[in-house]
Amino acid sequence: MITRESIWTTQTGECVAIKDMTNDHLLNLIRCFRNMSPIGTRLKTKPSRRRQWVNALANEAYTRGLKLDDLTEGEPVHE
C-alpha cells in the first residue's frame, strides 16, 4: 500500500517521502501520473499501482490544502 510515508525516487536518484515533497514536486508528480505533464513526461506503471500513487499523492495535496482544480481540469483526482 502506498501512503504519505512511501518513498519516491526522482530522475536524479534522490529518494523523498511523499510527506516531504515540496508542493510543486507533489503537484508535478500528480500531473505526470495523470499524463498531464506540460513537458510530456510519462510514467510507466501498472494501472493498479498508478491509482495507488495518484490516490496517495492527491490525499497529501488535499491535506496540505492545495487546489487541484487547474491541475485536473475539472476531472476527479482520485481514480
ROTITI-971125 format. One record per atom (N, C-alpha, C): y, x, z; residue in one letter; residue number from 1; chain. Coordinates in Angstrom, 3 decimals, m for minus. Atoms other than C-alpha are relative to their C-alpha. Layout:
N
NODE      north       east         up   type   seq   mol
NODE          Y          X          Z      A   NUM     A
...
This chain:
79
NODE      north       east         up   type   seq   mol
NODE     m1.183      0.842      0.000      M     1     A
NODE      0.000      0.000      0.000      M     1     A
NODE      1.247      0.888      0.000      M     1     A
NODE     m1.238     m0.766      0.082      I     2     A
NODE      3.466      1.268     m0.843      I     2     A
NODE      1.028     m0.649      0.918      I     2     A
NODE     m0.997      0.465     m0.961      T     3     A
NODE      6.078      0.964      1.898      T     3     A
NODE      1.233      0.884     m0.096      T     3     A
NODE     m1.218     m0.812      0.002      R     4     A
NODE      9.518      2.391      2.631      R     4     A
NODE     m0.273      1.423      0.469      R     4     A
NODE      0.405     m1.342     m0.433      E     5     A
NODE      7.692      5.398      4.125      E     5     A
NODE     m0.683      0.781     m1.126      E     5     A
NODE      0.704     m0.640      1.110      S     6     A
NODE      5.957      6.131      0.807      S     6     A
NODE      0.870      1.065     m0.655      S     6     A
NODE     m0.689     m1.164      0.572      I     7     A
NODE      6.859      9.390     m0.908      I     7     A
NODE      0.016     m0.089     m1.526      I     7     A
NODE     m0.185     m0.078      1.441      W     8     A
NODE      8.232      9.602     m4.439      W     8     A
NODE      0.256      1.458     m0.355      W     8     A
NODE     m0.244     m1.353      0.483      T     9     A
NODE      8.109     12.899     m6.332      T     9     A
NODE      0.900     m0.085     m1.224      T     9     A
NODE     m0.975      0.053      1.084      T    10     A
NODE     11.135     13.408     m8.563      T    10     A
NODE     m0.440      0.882     m1.166      T    10     A
NODE      0.292     m0.832      1.169      Q    11     A
NODE     11.143     15.027    m12.010      Q    11     A
NODE      0.073      1.481      0.342      Q    11     A
NODE     m0.173     m1.404     m0.366      T    12     A
NODE     12.230     18.265    m10.331      T    12     A
NODE     m0.998      0.448      1.061      T    12     A
NODE      1.025     m0.349     m0.972      G    13     A
NODE      9.312     18.160     m7.876      G    13     A
NODE      0.393     m0.243      1.446      G    13     A
NODE     m0.438      0.310     m1.363      E    14     A
NODE     11.339     17.074     m4.842      E    14     A
NODE     m0.727     m1.242      0.490      E    14     A
NODE      0.685      1.146     m0.589      C    15     A
NODE      9.474     14.714     m2.523      C    15     A
NODE      0.962     m0.698      0.961      C    15     A
NODE     m0.928      0.767     m0.829      V    16     A
NODE     11.509     11.946     m0.915      V    16     A
NODE     m0.597     m1.370      0.299      V    16     A
NODE      0.477      1.330     m0.387      A    17     A
NODE     10.534      8.844      1.038      A    17     A
NODE      0.978     m1.048     m0.522      A    17     A
NODE     m0.866      1.084      0.469      I    18     A
NODE     11.879      5.533     m0.230      I    18     A
NODE      1.154     m0.192      0.973      I    18     A
NODE     m1.034      0.240     m1.017      K    19     A
NODE     13.775      5.113      3.041      K    19     A
NODE      1.079      1.074      0.008      K    19     A
NODE     m0.956     m1.105      0.006      D    20     A
NODE     15.517      8.466      2.480      D    20     A
NODE      0.723      0.174     m1.336      D    20     A
NODE     m0.657     m0.106      1.310      M    21     A
NODE     16.588      7.898     m1.138      M    21     A
NODE      1.464     m0.412      0.115      M    21     A
NODE     m1.377      0.472      0.085      T    22     A
NODE     20.251      7.624     m1.941      T    22     A
NODE     m0.011     m1.366     m0.684      T    22     A
NODE     m0.080      1.316      0.639      N    23     A
NODE     21.381      4.188     m3.082      N    23     A
NODE     m0.126      0.117     m1.509      N    23     A
NODE      0.062     m0.181      1.455      D    24     A
NODE     21.889      5.470     m6.628      D    24     A
NODE     m1.414      0.314     m0.470      D    24     A
NODE      1.367     m0.360      0.384      H    25     A
NODE     18.421      7.038     m6.752      H    25     A
NODE     m0.905     m1.222      0.095      H    25     A
NODE      0.808      1.202     m0.202      L    26     A
NODE     16.857      3.861     m5.401      L    26     A
NODE      0.177     m0.984     m1.157      L    26     A
NODE     m0.262      0.955      1.081      L    27     A
NODE     18.551      1.626     m7.977      L    27     A
NODE     m0.441      0.547     m1.349      L    27     A
NODE      0.433     m0.601      1.272      N    28     A
NODE     17.878      4.067    m10.821      N    28     A
NODE     m1.518     m0.056     m0.148      N    28     A
NODE      1.460      0.047      0.061      L    29     A
NODE     14.198      4.186     m9.945      L    29     A
NODE     m0.487     m1.422     m0.288      L    29     A
NODE      0.358      1.391      0.306      I    30     A
NODE     14.003      0.390     m9.937      I    30     A
NODE      0.233     m0.263     m1.489      I    30     A
NODE     m0.281      0.174      1.436      R    31     A
NODE     15.636      0.431    m13.387      R    31     A
NODE     m1.126      0.610     m0.845      R    31     A
NODE      1.056     m0.669      0.769      C    32     A
NODE     13.037      2.907    m14.642      C    32     A
NODE     m1.295     m0.802      0.031      C    32     A
NODE      1.227      0.789     m0.101      F    33     A
NODE     10.126      0.836    m13.327      F    33     A
NODE      0.094     m1.300     m0.778      F    33     A
NODE     m0.181      1.261      0.719      R    34     A
NODE     11.606     m2.255    m14.979      R    34     A
NODE      0.355      0.227     m1.466      R    34     A
NODE     m0.311     m0.367      1.390      N    35     A
NODE     12.130     m0.413    m18.299      N    35     A
NODE      1.440     m0.350     m0.373      N    35     A
NODE     m1.416      0.285      0.217      M    36     A
NODE     15.895     m0.823    m17.943      M    36     A
NODE      0.852      1.256      0.160      M    36     A
NODE     m0.740     m1.251     m0.151      S    37     A
NODE     16.881      2.833    m17.744      S    37     A
NODE      1.023      0.144     m1.122      S    37     A
NODE     m1.017     m0.149      1.046      P    38     A
NODE     20.176      3.461    m19.551      P    38     A
NODE     m0.261      1.187     m0.926      P    38     A
NODE      0.301     m1.152      0.852      I    39     A
NODE     18.778      6.749    m20.891      I    39     A
NODE     m1.420     m0.054     m0.563      I    39     A
NODE      1.311      0.200      0.604      G    40     A
NODE     15.371      5.373    m21.833      G    40     A
NODE     m1.186      0.555      0.769      G    40     A
NODE      1.120     m0.510     m0.799      T    41     A
NODE     13.276      6.840    m19.012      T    41     A
NODE     m1.009     m1.119      0.238      T    41     A
NODE      1.080      0.965     m0.229      R    42     A
NODE      9.928      5.064    m18.789      R    42     A
NODE     m1.051      0.647      0.883      R    42     A
NODE      1.028     m0.494     m0.908      L    43     A
NODE      7.330      5.425    m16.080      L    43     A
NODE     m1.331     m0.619     m0.390      L    43     A
NODE      1.322      0.484      0.386      K    44     A
NODE      3.671      5.155    m16.955      K    44     A
NODE     m0.848     m0.161      1.254      K    44     A
NODE      0.829      0.319     m1.151      T    45     A
NODE      1.783      3.434    m14.166      T    45     A
NODE     m0.796     m1.257     m0.321      T    45     A
NODE      0.776      1.229      0.145      K    46     A
NODE     m0.846      0.745    m13.894      K    46     A
NODE      0.874     m1.164      0.453      K    46     A
NODE     m0.847      1.148     m0.359      P    47     A
NODE      0.748     m2.730    m13.723      P    47     A
NODE     m0.037     m0.359      1.484      P    47     A
NODE      0.077      0.356     m1.419      S    48     A
NODE     m0.544     m3.401    m10.203      S    48     A
NODE      0.736      1.021      0.868      S    48     A
NODE     m0.690     m1.055     m0.744      R    49     A
NODE      0.777     m0.073     m8.932      R    49     A
NODE      1.514     m0.098     m0.227      R    49     A
NODE     m1.406      0.159      0.341      R    50     A
NODE      4.081     m0.638    m10.718      R    50     A
NODE      0.636     m1.116      0.823      R    50     A
NODE     m0.497      1.122     m0.809      R    51     A
NODE      4.509     m4.005     m8.972      R    51     A
NODE      0.179      0.414      1.447      R    51     A
NODE     m0.111     m0.453     m1.389      Q    52     A
NODE      3.861     m2.358     m5.609      Q    52     A
NODE      1.248      0.853      0.199      Q    52     A
NODE     m1.191     m0.855     m0.085      W    53     A
NODE      6.546      0.268     m6.255      W    53     A
NODE      1.272     m0.830     m0.116      W    53     A
NODE     m1.197      0.824      0.194      V    54     A
NODE      9.060     m2.281     m7.551      V    54     A
NODE      0.272     m0.834      1.246      V    54     A
NODE     m0.186      0.824     m1.194      N    55     A
NODE      8.498     m4.527     m4.547      N    55     A
NODE      0.494      0.824      1.180      N    55     A
NODE     m0.429     m0.850     m1.119      A    56     A
NODE      8.834     m1.695     m2.017      A    56     A
NODE      1.436      0.478     m0.202      A    56     A
NODE     m1.356     m0.460      0.295      L    57     A
NODE     11.966     m0.354     m3.731      L    57     A
NODE      1.000     m1.139      0.126      L    57     A
NODE     m0.891      1.157     m0.078      A    58     A
NODE     13.503     m3.825     m4.047      A    58     A
NODE      0.201     m0.435      1.446      A    58     A
NODE     m0.134      0.344     m1.412      N    59     A
NODE     12.777     m4.546     m0.383      N    59     A
NODE      0.966      0.950      0.700      N    59     A
NODE     m0.909     m0.986     m0.592      E    60     A
NODE     14.571     m1.335      0.582      E    60     A
NODE      1.434     m0.280     m0.441      E    60     A
NODE     m1.339      0.309      0.498      A    61     A
NODE     17.531     m2.232     m1.633      A    61     A
NODE      0.558     m1.226      0.723      A    61     A
NODE     m0.420      1.216     m0.704      Y    62     A
NODE     17.691     m5.681     m0.028      Y    62     A
NODE      0.374      0.313      1.443      Y    62     A
NODE     m0.263     m0.383     m1.386      T    63     A
NODE     17.505     m4.170      3.467      T    63     A
NODE      1.348      0.697      0.125      T    63     A
NODE     m1.272     m0.736     m0.012      R    64     A
NODE     20.472     m1.947      2.607      R    64     A
NODE      1.177     m0.870     m0.433      R    64     A
NODE     m1.066      0.884      0.450      G    65     A
NODE     22.435     m4.894      1.264      G    65     A
NODE      0.514      0.323     m1.392      G    65     A
NODE     m0.399     m0.344      1.366      L    66     A
NODE     22.529     m3.515     m2.267      L    66     A
NODE     m0.145     m1.219     m0.896      L    66     A
NODE      0.046      1.126      0.933      K    67     A
NODE     23.244     m6.005     m5.021      K    67     A
NODE     m0.766      0.414     m1.239      K    67     A
NODE      0.836     m0.295      1.154      L    68     A
NODE     20.734     m6.144     m7.817      L    68     A
NODE      0.343     m0.882     m1.196      L    68     A
NODE     m0.341      0.926      1.079      D    69     A
NODE     22.477     m8.754     m9.989      D    69     A
NODE      0.197      0.725     m1.328      D    69     A
NODE     m0.247     m0.744      1.236      D    70     A
NODE     23.750     m6.253    m12.551      D    70     A
NODE     m1.259      0.720     m0.462      D    70     A
NODE      1.201     m0.746      0.287      L    71     A
NODE     20.528     m4.318    m12.353      L    71     A
NODE     m1.028     m0.842     m0.757      L    71     A
NODE      1.080      0.816      0.537      T    72     A
NODE     18.231     m7.202    m13.225      T    72     A
NODE      0.444     m1.008     m1.051      T    72     A
NODE     m0.528      0.947      0.978      E    73     A
NODE     20.492     m9.234    m15.497      E    73     A
NODE     m0.515     m1.411      0.254      E    73     A
NODE      0.400      1.349     m0.369      G    74     A
NODE     19.564    m12.376    m13.603      G    74     A
NODE     m1.485     m0.225      0.146      G    74     A
NODE      1.441      0.143     m0.160      E    75     A
NODE     15.818    m11.722    m13.534      E    75     A
NODE     m0.382      0.213      1.466      E    75     A
NODE      0.449     m0.274     m1.365      P    76     A
NODE     13.891    m11.833    m10.251      P    76     A
NODE     m0.382      1.466      0.140      P    76     A
NODE      0.318     m1.406     m0.224      V    77     A
NODE     13.453     m8.379     m8.721      V    77     A
NODE     m1.483      0.166      0.278      V    77     A
NODE      1.420     m0.114     m0.327      H    78     A
NODE     10.005     m8.947     m7.252      H    78     A
NODE     m0.828     m0.557     m1.139      H    78     A
NODE      0.886      0.439      1.089      E    79     A
NODE      7.175     m9.312     m9.692      E    79     A
NODE     m1.316     m0.481      0.544      E    79     A
